[in-house]
Amino acid sequence: MTPLDWNEIDVRAMLQRTFDKMSPRQRQAVAHGKANSTIGDIWMGFGKTLIGLTVGIIEKPDVWIILGSKSSMNVWKQEIRKWYPELAGEELYNIVRGQAAQRQNIWMKAKRKEGLFYATTFGSFIRDIDFILAQKISVQFISIDEPQKGGLRNRKTLGFKAVKAIQMATGCKIWMGSGSLTTKGVPQLWSYLHILNRKLFSSYWTWMQTFMLSVKGPFGVEYIRPKNNEQRARLMLPYIFKIGEKEAQAELPPLRRAPLYTELTPKLASVYNTMSQELFMEFDGIDGESKFLAVANPLAAYTKLRQLITCPAIIDPALGPGVAIEAVIDKMLELEGQPGWTHNIVFTPYVGAIPIFKQQLSEGLGLKPEKIITLQGGMEPEQLQEAEVYFREDPNTLVLCSLSFAESFNLETGMNAYFPHFDWDQTKNEQAEARIRRRTSDRSRTIMSYYVNIIGSITTIMLDVLDGKVRNERLTYTDFVALRESLTKRIIGAD
């Protein structure tokens, strides 16, 4: 196989074709990435993969590593095929997977410069980094999809150390793309910035002492809140490009969140209250015999309470599927007759609830089981691609997805999102919503995101907390934008 010859491709024409279809903010993000290794903190659904892909093509690398989750491997391949078909040949896109010997054979192709893209998961990359370094494989560009998933926000993780090692060995340029990097706090930002520029962001403790207010606590120094915000923003400006929800929403379909109110049945309410107050639950099993379950501490009780309001059958089949999925089904039936009324995504924080919910949705909505697509960890990229195509082509399908898997795939034809239960981290819920709220979605309609609120349970508290987090992050983002606009008057040129 002969190496890719960039001189045989009209790269300028290829890029111009894509630039013509990009929004002004996307083009600015590309220009920023051209100037420096960059963190692209891009709102979900606004095309961070396209931006990172375009930045990489400008570099014309011989070896391009794509790091991310298993599901992201398929997204990158689709985006290449969609926007840059000249680079979509199967011989150019390599997924590094399999046993160690199989992965090493693929990395040897990179050493020989056969192909272009080498897509791999964080776990595989960590296992392979010693081999890559020993073989002195020359890497010119790395795209890192959702780097926080690989542990890169912690300087002590193997993921951070592996990426730092390859950058030090090769001097490669890096594009990190995510929708939530700069919302995680000042301490975590150092790890990303250190990888991008080790000289400027050399010392973690200097960073902390400069930009975090510290006090002496009973166990030593405690860092309590950020300080010197303008100085920090000035320093980070060349390395972070942020497109937040406010900027992105003009090119995304409107999104409206609404609660679905319901109550626990008397039986479940009794079990719930006993667990919350006494740290145990007692109920009748399927055989009629009394069952008793105790937990050791309030944290364990909290987990059981969340399972109880999400899908009690996770704890014991005798407790039934619960009221949350009933509320979801009732809302869908309320919309029956509208176009695509079942063409939705239902998200759950518990994988164990998926087969139970699938049966309930099938029976409650009158859907054949094969019309309900389940998405969860462990799927191969080809399986995910097949599921995406099936969902897009059949408006009578419904997706049931675990919250932890809800990233790096696109289901833009979906109508609404339903959350029988949700996550404390609002960015995870927003990542899930972004599976159907894409820049390529129909902008003439409003996407509804329904959150089940079980009156008298911890869901009410959680929704209040999440609402506060959203408002706080919007204020933080507004401050960041104000600083950015006041600090930068320059235009980064892009040929």
Long-range contacts (C-beta under 8 A, 24 or more apart in sequence): 1-91, 1-109, 1-114, 1-115, 2-114, 3-62, 3-112, 3-113, 3-114, 4-62, 4-87, 4-92, 4-113, 4-115, 4-116, 6-60, 9-86, 9-87, 11-57, 11-60, 14-57, 14-84, 14-86, 15-54, 15-57, 15-58, 18-50, 18-54, 18-83, 18-84, 19-54, 22-47, 22-50, 22-54, 23-251, 23-439, 25-243, 25-247, 25-248, 26-50, 26-51, 26-243, 27-494, 28-241, 28-492, 29-241, 29-243, 30-54, 30-55, 30-58, 30-494, 31-492, 31-493, 31-494, 32-241, 32-492, 33-58, 33-175, 33-241, 34-58, 34-492, 34-494, 35-238, 35-492, 36-196, 36-197, 36-238, 36-239, 37-173, 37-174, 37-175, 37-195, 37-196, 37-197, 37-239, 38-174, 38-175, 38-176, 38-196, 38-239, 38-240, 38-241, 39-176, 39-178, 39-181, 39-182, 39-192, 39-193, 39-196, 39-239, 39-240, 39-241, 40-175, 40-176, 40-177, 40-178, 40-241, 41-178, 41-179, 41-180, 41-181, 41-182, 41-240, 41-241, 41-242, 41-243, 41-244, 42-177, 42-178, 42-179, 42-241, 42-242, 42-243, 42-248, 43-179, 43-243, 43-244, 43-245, 43-247, 43-248, 43-252, 44-179, 44-430, 44-431, 44-433, 44-434, 44-437, 45-248, 45-252, 45-434, 45-437, 45-438, 45-439, 45-441, 46-243, 46-248, 46-251, 46-252, 46-439, 47-439, 48-177, 48-178, 48-179, 49-75, 49-76, 49-79, 49-145, 49-177, 50-79, 50-83, 51-177, 52-143, 52-145, 52-175, 52-177, 53-79, 53-80, 53-83, 53-84, 53-143, 54-83, 55-175, 56-141, 56-143, 56-175, 57-84, 57-87, 59-140, 59-141, 59-173, 61-116, 61-139, 61-140, 61-141, 61-172, 62-113, 62-116, 62-138, 62-140, 63-110, 63-113, 63-116, 63-118, 63-137, 63-138, 63-139, 63-140, 63-141, 64-116, 64-117, 64-118, 64-139, 64-140, 64-141, 64-142, 64-143, 65-118, 65-119, 65-120, 65-125, 65-139, 65-141, 65-142, 65-143, 65-166, 65-172, 66-117, 66-118, 66-119, 66-120, 66-142, 66-143, 66-145, 67-120, 67-121, 67-122, 67-125, 67-142, 67-143, 67-144, 67-145, 67-147, 67-150, 67-163, 68-119, 68-121, 68-122, 68-143, 68-144, 68-145, 68-146, 68-149, 68-150, 68-408, 69-121, 69-122, 69-145, 69-146, 69-149, 69-407, 69-408, 70-121, 70-379, 70-380, 70-381, 71-379, 71-381, 71-384, 71-405, 71-407, 71-408, 71-409, 72-119, 72-145, 72-146, 72-407, 72-408, 73-119, 73-121, 73-381, 74-381, 74-382, 74-384, 74-385, 74-388, 74-408, 74-409, 75-145, 75-408, 75-409, 75-410, 76-117, 76-119, 76-143, 76-145, 77-119, 77-381, 77-385, 78-385, 78-410, 80-117, 87-116, 87-117, 91-115, 92-116, 92-117, 93-117, 93-119, 94-118, 94-119, 95-119, 95-120, 95-381, 96-120, 96-124, 96-125, 96-128, 97-121, 97-124, 100-127, 100-128, 103-127, 103-128, 104-128, 104-131, 107-131, 107-132, 107-135, 107-137, 108-135, 110-137, 110-139, 111-135, 111-136, 111-137, 111-138, 122-149, 122-150, 122-151, 122-159, 125-150, 125-159, 125-162, 125-163, 126-158, 126-159, 126-162, 129-162, 129-165, 129-166, 132-166, 133-165, 133-166, 133-169, 136-169, 137-170, 138-170, 139-166, 139-170, 139-172, 140-170, 140-172, 140-173, 141-172, 141-173, 141-174, 141-175, 142-166, 142-167, 142-172, 142-173, 142-174, 142-175, 143-174, 143-175, 143-177, 144-174, 144-175, 144-176, 144-177, 145-177, 145-178, 145-408, 146-177, 146-178, 146-407, 146-408, 147-176, 147-178, 147-181, 147-192, 148-178, 148-180, 148-181, 148-184, 148-188, 149-407, 152-176, 152-191, 152-192, 152-195, 153-181, 153-184, 153-188, 153-189, 153-191, 153-192, 154-188, 154-191, 155-190, 155-191, 155-194, 155-204, 160-191, 160-195, 163-195, 164-194, 164-195, 164-198, 167-195, 167-198, 168-198, 179-427, 179-430, 179-431, 179-434, 180-427, 180-430, 180-431, 181-240, 182-240, 182-242, 182-480, 183-427, 183-473, 183-476, 183-477, 186-211, 186-212, 186-226, 186-232, 187-212, 187-223, 189-236, 193-236, 193-239, 196-239, 197-239, 200-235, 229-479, 229-483, 230-483, 230-487, 233-480, 233-483, 233-484, 233-487, 234-487, 237-484, 237-487, 237-488, 242-477, 242-480, 242-481, 242-484, 244-477, 244-480, 244-481, 245-474, 245-477, 246-474, 246-477, 246-478, 246-481, 247-481, 248-439, 251-439, 251-443, 252-437, 252-438, 252-439, 252-441, 252-443, 253-437, 253-441, 253-442, 253-443, 253-444, 253-445, 253-446, 253-447, 254-443, 254-445, 254-446, 254-447, 255-433, 255-437, 255-446, 255-447, 255-449, 256-446, 256-447, 256-448, 256-449, 257-448, 257-449, 257-450, 257-451, 258-448, 258-449, 258-450, 258-451, 259-450, 259-451, 259-452, 259-453, 259-463, 260-327, 260-328, 260-330, 260-331, 260-418, 260-450, 260-451, 260-452, 260-453, 261-327, 261-453, 261-455, 262-323, 262-324, 262-326, 262-327, 262-452, 262-453, 262-454, 262-455, 263-323, 263-454, 263-455, 263-456, 264-309, 264-323, 264-454, 264-456, 264-457, 265-323, 268-308, 268-312, 268-319, 268-320, 268-322, 268-323, 269-456, 271-308, 271-312, 271-319, 272-305, 272-308, 272-309, 272-457, 275-301, 275-304, 275-305, 275-308, 276-301, 276-305, 281-308, 281-315, 283-316, 283-318, 283-319, 284-318, 285-316, 285-318, 286-317, 286-318, 291-316, 291-318, 302-458, 305-457, 305-458, 306-349, 306-421, 306-458, 307-350, 309-421, 309-454, 309-457, 309-458, 309-459, 310-348, 310-349, 310-350, 310-353, 310-420, 310-421, 311-348, 311-350, 311-352, 311-353, 311-356, 311-357, 311-420, 313-353, 313-356, 314-350, 314-352, 314-353, 314-356, 321-356, 321-357, 321-359, 321-360, 322-420, 323-454, 324-420, 324-421, 324-452, 324-454, 325-356, 325-357, 325-360, 325-361, 325-420, 326-360, 326-364, 327-420, 327-452, 328-361, 328-418, 328-420, 328-450, 328-452, 329-360, 329-361, 329-364, 329-365, 331-418, 331-450, 332-365, 332-418, 333-364, 333-365, 339-395, 340-395, 340-413, 340-415, 341-415, 342-367, 342-371, 342-396, 342-397, 342-398, 343-391, 343-395, 343-396, 343-397, 343-398, 343-413, 343-414, 343-415, 344-398, 344-399, 344-414, 344-415, 344-416, 344-417, 344-418, 345-398, 345-399, 345-400, 345-401, 345-411, 345-414, 345-416, 345-417, 345-418, 345-432, 345-435, 345-436, 346-398, 346-399, 346-400, 346-401, 346-417, 346-418, 346-419, 346-420, 347-401, 347-402, 347-403, 347-406, 347-417, 347-418, 347-419, 347-420, 347-422, 347-429, 347-432, 348-400, 348-401, 348-402, 348-403, 348-420, 348-421, 349-402, 349-403, 349-404, 349-421, 349-422, 349-423, 350-402, 350-421, 351-376, 351-377, 351-402, 351-404, 353-420, 354-400, 354-402, 357-400, 357-420, 358-400, 361-398, 361-400, 365-398, 367-396, 367-398, 371-396, 371-397, 371-398, 372-397, 372-398, 372-399, 372-400, 373-397, 373-398, 373-399, 373-400, 374-399, 374-400, 374-401, 375-399, 375-400, 375-401, 375-402, 375-405, 375-406, 375-409, 376-401, 376-402, 376-405, 377-402, 377-404, 377-405, 379-405, 384-409, 401-432, 401-435, 403-428, 403-429, 403-432, 404-428, 406-431, 406-432, 406-435, 407-431, 407-435, 409-435, 410-435, 410-438, 410-440, 411-435, 411-436, 412-436, 412-438, 412-440, 412-441, 413-441, 415-447, 415-448, 416-447, 416-448, 416-449, 416-450, 417-447, 417-448, 417-449, 417-450, 418-449, 418-450, 418-452, 419-449, 419-450, 419-451, 419-452, 420-452, 421-452, 421-459, 422-451, 422-462, 422-466, 424-462, 424-465, 424-466, 426-466, 426-469, 426-470, 426-473, 429-466
